[in-house]
Amino acid sequence: MWDYTDQVKDHFFNPRNAGELKDANATGEVGSISCGDALRLSLKVDPETETILEATFQTFGCGSAIASSSALTEIIKGKTLDEALAVSNQEIADFLGGLPPEKMHCSVMGQEALQAAIANYRGETFCDNHEEGDLVCKCFAIDSVLIESVVRANKLTTIEEVTNYTKAGGACASCHEKIENLIAKVLGQVAAEVAPLVPPAPVVPPVSRPKPGGKLARMKKIEAVIEEVRPILQQDRGDIELVDVDDVIVFVKLLGGCVGCHMEKMTLAGIEQKLQAALGEPVQVVPVSDWD
């Protein structure tokens, strides 16, 4: 039995903004009744400011699907379309105090419906059709674009997590290999972004101490490298701070989303490579959790 928060129960038993919006000028429909979940999101948008004045939903699905749809309409009312596009599926889940892992696909469906509705308002085509070769899970009609997007946005690393967020792979399991390949593809892309290629560090003789008189300049170079990588980590809700420097060891502290991240070792290796290139000497980057 899944453990639902009080917020989920409240939005299920007392859904906000449920029903048809007669004067809607934007509509998004995702999912299908045959697959178990379907959502129709209707918006009334102010044409002058592109602000969402009203939002309603009609959902066919489980209690989590209804609660997620209700929460979505509450979140986006009063936002501009661009602000609404920035709403993530995790934000929908957080609004409800969290969803069971097996029900996270309900929040993803809400995010998709919002994107479809905004595309409809702007006269654009929401790409929910599967091109030949892109369909990954035939049981639930889930394509590679959605899987890659959800893996990246939610830092997923396993087939089970992808199933929880999209339903893909939750029936016959014949698509598991394709899902694994897509996970590996996205993780490789993320690794390249976190630790971008830099010129190889010059080969220099090992040193145990920095050169006399160059400590201040050396410290400034180290600080500059740390400040350079921080915006990259902050994009994924992480951060890093310089703690101390002891000879050739640079102690750092990972913060936010970087704490316990499966990409921690690769992130530290990329920072270490940048420091070696900037300093022209071998250094080691050590997180404080390794010695604190």
N, C-alpha and C positions, 0 to 999 in steps of 0.2 A: 504493500500500500504506500502510495506516494505521500510525502508530507507537504501539505500546502500551507502557505502563510495566510494570516488573517486577511491581508490585502487581496490575495488571489480569491479567497472565498467571498469577500465583499464584492469584488468586481464580477464574480460569476453569478451570485445570487441577486445583486443589484447593479446590473450593467449600466454604464453611462452611455448616452448617445446612441442607443440601439435603435435600428429601424431605418426607414427610407428618408432621404433628404430630397424633397421635391424640387427645390430650386438649386440643386447642386450644379456646379459648372466644371467639376472634375470627378472622375470615377476611376477606381483601380480595382481590378479583379484578379485574384491569384488562387492557385490550388484548384482542386476539382473534387466533387462529391464522391466520385469513384475511388479517389485516393484517400478519402477519409476526412479531409479538411478543405474548406473553401472560405474565402473572405472577399466581400465586396465593401470597399471603402469609398465613401462619398464626401466631397469637400465643397464648401462654398468659399470661394476666394475673391477677395477685393481686387478688381483688375488694376486699380491705380497703385496700390502698395504691395500687391501680391501677398497679402496677409490672409491666413486661414481664419475665417470668421466662424465657421461651423464645420463640424466633422461628425459623421455618423457611420455606423457599420452594420452589416448583416453577415453573420458567421454561421457556417455549418461545421461543427466540430465538437471537441471535448471542452471541459470546463476551463482548461488552461487557454485554449484558443479564444474562447469568449472573453475571459479575463484580460488576455493580452490585447485583444482588439479594443476593449473598453479603455484600457490604460493608454493605448496609443492615441485615441481620440482626445483624451484629457491632456496628454503631453503636447500635442501639436497645435491645439487651438490657441490663437494669438501669435503664433510664430509666422515668419515669412516663409515662403517656399524654400529658399536657400537654407534657412535655419532648420526647417523640418527635414530636409535631405540629410542633414548632419546627424539626425537621431539614429542611434544604433540599436540593434536588437538587444544588446546588453542593457541599454538605458531603459528599454521597455521592461525587461526582467527586473532590473533594480527598482523601478517604480512600484513593482508588485512585491517588493521585499525578497525577490528571488523566485526562480522556478525550479522544479525538479530537473536534473540533467536530462532525463528522458523526454521532457516537455519543452526544451529550449527551441525546438523547431517552430513552436507556436509564435514565439517572439520574432523569429526570422520571417515567418509568413506575414506578420504585421508590417515589418520593415519593407518587404517586397511590395505589398499592396500600396504603401505610401509612395514608393518610387513610381509605381505604375500610374497612380492617380496624378502625380505631378507631371509625369510625361504626357498623360492625356490632356491636362490643362494647357500645356505648352505646345500641343500639336505634334508631339514626338511619338515615336513608336517604342513602346517598352518591349525589350527583347526577351520575351518569355517563350519564343518558339525555338525548337531544337533543330539546329542544322545537322546534316548527316555527319555522323561520327562524334557528335558532341554529347549525345544522350548516354549517360553513364548508368543510371538505375532505371530500368524499364518498369519495374514494379510500381515505383512512385513518380515516374517521369521527372527525374532530377538530372540536370545537365552539369557539365564540367564547369561552366561559368559560375553557377551558384555555389558549387562545392568549393572552388578555389577562393571565391569571395568570402565565404563563411570561415574557411580554414584560416585565411589571413586575418580577418577582423577579430576572430575569437581565439587565435593562437592554438588551434586544434592540432593534435599530433597522432591520434589513433582513429581507427575505423569506427570504434564505438562512439567516440565523440562526434564524428561526422554524422552518424546515424541519429544521435540525439538531437542534433541541430538541423538536420535536413530530411530525416527518414531514409536517406539513401543507404542501401545495404542492409536494411532491416527486415527483408523478407527472404528471398531465395539465396542471397549471399553470392550470386554469380559475379557481381560487380566489385567485390572486395579488392581484387588486384588493381583494378582501374582506380579505385579510391586511394589505395596505398601509393600509387604512382603520382596522383595529383597532390597528395600530402607532401611527398618528397619534392615535387616540383616547386610548390609554394615555399617550403622551408628553405630550399636552396636559394630562391629569390630573396627571401628575407635575410638570409645569412650574407648574401652579396651586398645588400643595402646597409646592413649594420656594420659590416667590416669591408668597406669598399677597397678595391685594389689600389695599392700604393707602390711606389718604386721600391725594389728590394733594399733592405738596409745594407749599408756599406760593411764590408768585412773588415773588422778592426780587431786588434789584439784584445783579449779579455782584460778588464781593469777592475780593480777592487775599490778604487776611490775616484771620485771626480777630480778633474784637474784643479790644482790650487788657483784660487782667484776667480774661478768660473762658476761658483755655486749659485749665485744670484741669477745669472743668465740661464743656467741649466734649469733652475726651478721655474723660471718664467716660461721656458719652452714646454716643460711638463704641464704647467697650468694651461697653456694655450692649447695643447692637444686635448686635454680633458674638456675644456670649454667648446672645442670643435665638435666633439662627439656627442655632447649633451643634447643638442636639439634633435639628433637622430633618435636617441633613446626616448626622449620626451614625446615623440610622435606616437610611440607605442605605450604611453603612460608610464615610462620608466625614467630613471635618472641616475646620475653617478656624481660622487664628490671625491675630491682628493683629500686623503686623511693624513698621510705622512710620506716622506721619502727618506730611506735609509740606504745610503750608498747606491747600489744598483737595484734596489727593491723599491717599487712604487706601490704604496698601500692605498687602496680605494674602497669606497663603500657604495654598493649598489642599492638603489632606492626604488620604490614604487613597483611597477610591473616587472622590473628586472630581478626582483627578489624571488629566488626559487625558479626562475625561468629556465626552460630546458636549453635555451640558447646562451646561457651564461658563459660557458667555457669559450664558445666561439666569439662572443662579444669581447671578452677579456683578451683573447688572442689577437683580435683585430686592433684593439687599443694598444696592446704591447708592440705590435708591428709598427703602428704609427709613431709611437714614442721612440723606437729604435731608429726609425728613419729621420726623425727630427733631431735626435741627440747624437746620432752617429756612433752609438755604443750599445752594447747589449744591456737590456734591463729586463726585469721580471715584474709583472703586474700581479699583485696579490690582493684578493678581497679580504676585508677585515674579518669576515666570518671564519676565515681559515686559521686565524691566530688569536682572535679576541676571546 
